[in-house]
Amino acid sequence: MIESPYLKQLMNKAAENVKTIVLPESEDNRILDAAHYIAEAKTANLVILGQKEVVADYYRAKGWTLDGIEVINPETSDKLQSYADMFYELRKDKGITKEDALKQMHNYNYFGTMMVKTGDADGMVSGANHSTADTVRPALQIIKSAKKGRAVSSCVLEVVNGKPFIFSDCAIVINPTAEELADIAVDSAQSAMNFGLTPKVAMLSYSTKGSGKGEGVDKVVEAVRLANEQLKLPEYKNFDIKIDGELQVDAALDAVVAAKKAPGSEVAGKANVLIFPDIEAGNIAYKLVQRLAGAEAYGPILQGLNAPINDLSRGALVEDIVGMIAITAIQAARK
Ligand SMILES: CC(C)(COP(=O)(O)OP(=O)(O)OC[C@H]1O[C@@H](n2cnc3c(N)ncnc32)[C@H](O)[C@@H]1OP(=O)(O)O)[C@@H](O)C(=O)NCCC(=O)NCCS
């Protein structure tokens, strides 16, 4: 069933360090199918939130076993109250009551996120049936940014003719400031390294090295400066990350165009990480490449959180979900 060589590679990488990933959406057969392929390949251990009999019936009908899969019903779980108590402690300064906290734990995305918070799971994948906001909000409230004050963002791992690229931010930070765009570039470079890439990060615009003018160009130019400043910090000393811009996408990807428009750039013509000036450009671009070029698209993958929680596109296919579970396990192993 799993055909993509790149996806098999991701699954093998995840299997090197088996992690436990929670899947809150047992009502969706795509989730149950993906869980089977992951468990069968021993890519990760899984916790599915839902009713055990319903999941077991589905698997029995398919001729599959539940080996490597635990089914937990949050409604009857003895963890429900302790998760609610912990959530109350985390959020009481925001005005939440104990009753509200318990009510929230009946929402499986909140229950699953508390599993990750407490270490009962290493990561979570949701969003096949929920909006990005509903999947991501519990993560932002409970798991929080790894670095205080730094925006959590996202990237998509897009595989075009077998070649992987990182696209960012396609899903979270709607209209980033220059500072946020710089953070997105640096965090995307780290995501690229998680997937074995040596990051060459292009900060995209409608202008290449001053060819066009406008506020948007100024923002990207400033973001390039700030991102390169960050790379001087000791924590990035041992990494081979190159960030350049502002670049048009043809100059970023095509060596011939790059030689004309951005000669001497260490990124132009060789970019494998594409940073878009805002979420509109990023979201449209990744879906265009997926639909028109037939690329595999895994994501949005959240970056900058304390523990991996990832969102699915509601149009995700079973293979996409398998990929996201493997990616989440790889992120958990890197933590
Ligand atoms: C990510 C997103 C859902 C957060 O918005 P929201 O749910 O309204 O969040 P709120 O503003 O209520 O913030 C909730 C908490 O998350 C924090 N937060 C919000 N965005 C954050 C970010 N990017 N990084 C870190 N923390 C963030 C807030 O500070 C707040 O924390 P607090 O409650 O502890 O004070 C919002 O940015 C969004 O809708 N983005 C676009 C999603 C989308 O439609 N994507 C396209 C489809 S893939």
The ligand as a Tripos MOL2 file, in Angstrom:
@<TRIPOS>MOLECULE
LIG
   48    50     1     0     0
SMALL
NO_CHARGES

@<TRIPOS>ATOM
      1 C1         -2.5280   29.6820   15.0110 C.3       1 LIG1
      2 C2         -3.8420   30.3380   15.2770 C.3       1 LIG1
      3 C3         -4.8990   29.2850   15.1660 C.3       1 LIG1
      4 C4         -3.8570   30.8910   16.6990 C.3       1 LIG1
      5 O1         -4.9640   31.7200   16.8130 O.3       1 LIG1
      6 P1         -6.0280   31.6410   18.0040 P.3       1 LIG1
      7 O2         -6.4870   30.2890   18.2430 O.co2     1 LIG1
      8 O3         -7.0370   32.6680   17.7460 O.co2     1 LIG1
      9 O4         -5.1150   31.9270   19.1640 O.3       1 LIG1
     10 P2         -5.2410   33.0150   20.2570 P.3       1 LIG1
     11 O5         -4.8810   34.3340   19.6520 O.co2     1 LIG1
     12 O6         -6.5460   32.8750   20.9890 O.co2     1 LIG1
     13 O7         -4.0800   32.4970   21.1660 O.3       1 LIG1
     14 C5         -4.1280   31.3180   21.9190 C.3       1 LIG1
     15 C6         -2.8060   31.2090   22.6050 C.3       1 LIG1
     16 O8         -1.8200   30.8660   21.6330 O.3       1 LIG1
     17 C7         -0.7820   31.8310   21.6020 C.3       1 LIG1
     18 N1         -0.3620   31.9650   20.2030 N.ar      1 LIG1
     19 C8         -1.1200   32.3290   19.1450 C.ar      1 LIG1
     20 N2         -0.3910   32.2570   18.0160 N.ar      1 LIG1
     21 C9          0.8430   31.8150   18.3950 C.ar      1 LIG1
     22 C10         2.0350   31.5170   17.6990 C.ar      1 LIG1
     23 N3          2.1380   31.6250   16.3730 N.pl3     1 LIG1
     24 N4          3.0970   31.0720   18.4130 N.ar      1 LIG1
     25 C11         3.0480   30.9190   19.7520 C.ar      1 LIG1
     26 N5          1.9390   31.1860   20.4620 N.ar      1 LIG1
     27 C12         0.8530   31.6270   19.7930 C.ar      1 LIG1
     28 C13        -1.3920   33.0910   22.1550 C.3       1 LIG1
     29 O9         -0.4030   33.9090   22.7090 O.3       1 LIG1
     30 C14        -2.3280   32.5340   23.1990 C.3       1 LIG1
     31 O10        -1.6270   32.1720   24.3380 O.3       1 LIG1
     32 P3         -2.3190   32.3250   25.7760 P.3       1 LIG1
     33 O11        -3.7640   31.9190   25.6270 O.co2     1 LIG1
     34 O12        -1.5280   31.4000   26.6540 O.co2     1 LIG1
     35 O13        -2.1870   33.7640   26.1220 O.co2     1 LIG1
     36 C15        -4.0660   31.5290   14.2890 C.3       1 LIG1
     37 O14        -2.8600   32.1930   14.1140 O.3       1 LIG1
     38 C16        -4.6080   31.1070   12.9630 C.2       1 LIG1
     39 O15        -5.8210   30.9770   12.8100 O.2       1 LIG1
     40 N6         -3.7110   30.9360   11.9580 N.am      1 LIG1
     41 C17        -4.1440   30.5430   10.6250 C.3       1 LIG1
     42 C18        -4.6510   29.1410   10.6030 C.3       1 LIG1
     43 C19        -5.1690   28.7870    9.2560 C.2       1 LIG1
     44 O16        -6.2950   29.0780    8.9380 O.2       1 LIG1
     45 N7         -4.3110   28.1820    8.4590 N.am      1 LIG1
     46 C20        -4.5980   27.8830    7.1050 C.3       1 LIG1
     47 C21        -5.0080   26.4800    6.8640 C.3       1 LIG1
     48 S1         -3.7040   25.3040    6.9310 S.3       1 LIG1
@<TRIPOS>BOND
     1     1     2 1
     2     2     3 1
     3     2     4 1
     4     2    36 1
     5     4     5 1
     6     5     6 1
     7     6     7 2
     8     6     8 1
     9     6     9 1
    10     9    10 1
    11    10    11 2
    12    10    12 1
    13    10    13 1
    14    13    14 1
    15    14    15 1
    16    15    16 1
    17    15    30 1
    18    16    17 1
    19    17    18 1
    20    17    28 1
    21    18    19 ar
    22    18    27 ar
    23    19    20 ar
    24    20    21 ar
    25    21    22 ar
    26    21    27 ar
    27    22    23 1
    28    22    24 ar
    29    24    25 ar
    30    25    26 ar
    31    26    27 ar
    32    28    29 1
    33    28    30 1
    34    30    31 1
    35    31    32 1
    36    32    33 2
    37    32    34 1
    38    32    35 1
    39    36    37 1
    40    36    38 1
    41    38    39 2
    42    38    40 1
    43    40    41 1
    44    41    42 1
    45    42    43 1
    46    43    44 2
    47    43    45 1
    48    45    46 1
    49    46    47 1
    50    47    48 1
@<TRIPOS>SUBSTRUCTURE
     1 LIG1         1 GROUP 0 **** ****
